[in-house]
């Protein structure tokens, strides 16, 4: 098991925590939404308020998705000894779509995590079978 295989899930989980922290720290979204009853509190507001609430909602949802991906990747590394290549593929897809839609965002970080995950998922040379003579 490579060190990178152990670190990538931790990086993903750290990114999820940053998403949670940003979403919860948003001063103009969650408390007013709770006061408004939470249900359907993004629509029906002014465009500025709706945009802020919508952004904070997606930061929270993305944090949940990243946390799920990171903890499952961590479990896979513990059980199998390496990171599944799908982890990198999912991160690259998420980051690329986010970058195309909103280039000035944290999408580059997600793309970088995806690249690291793909590198970490490669089978190690030590574990590869020796070539036949």
Residue pairs with C-beta under 8 A, 6 or more apart in sequence:
1 77
1 81
1 82
2 82
2 120
2 124
4 83
4 116
4 119
4 120
5 77
5 81
5 82
5 83
5 120
5 121
6 77
7 116
7 120
8 73
8 83
8 87
8 113
8 116
8 117
8 120
9 70
9 71
9 73
9 74
9 77
9 83
9 87
10 70
10 74
11 70
11 113
11 116
12 66
12 69
12 70
12 73
12 87
12 91
12 113
12 117
13 66
13 67
13 70
13 71
13 74
15 66
15 70
15 106
15 109
15 110
15 113
16 63
16 64
16 65
16 66
16 67
16 70
17 63
17 67
18 63
19 59
19 60
19 62
19 63
19 66
20 60
20 63
20 67
22 56
22 59
23 29
23 30
23 56
23 57
23 59
23 60
23 63
24 30
24 60
26 52
26 55
26 56
26 59
28 49
28 52
29 52
29 53
29 56
29 57
30 56
32 41
32 49
33 41
33 42
33 53
41 53
42 50
42 53
42 54
42 57
43 50
44 50
45 53
65 94
69 87
69 90
69 91
73 83
73 84
73 87
73 117
76 82
76 83
76 84
76 87
77 83
82 120
82 121
82 123
82 124
83 117
83 120
83 121
84 121
85 117
85 118
85 121
87 117
87 121
88 114
88 115
88 116
88 117
88 118
88 119
88 120
88 121
89 114
89 118
90 114
91 110
91 111
91 113
91 114
91 117
92 111
92 114
92 115
92 118
93 114
94 110
94 114
95 107
95 108
95 109
95 110
95 111
95 112
95 113
95 114
96 107
96 111
98 105
98 106
98 107
98 110
99 105
99 107
99 108
99 111
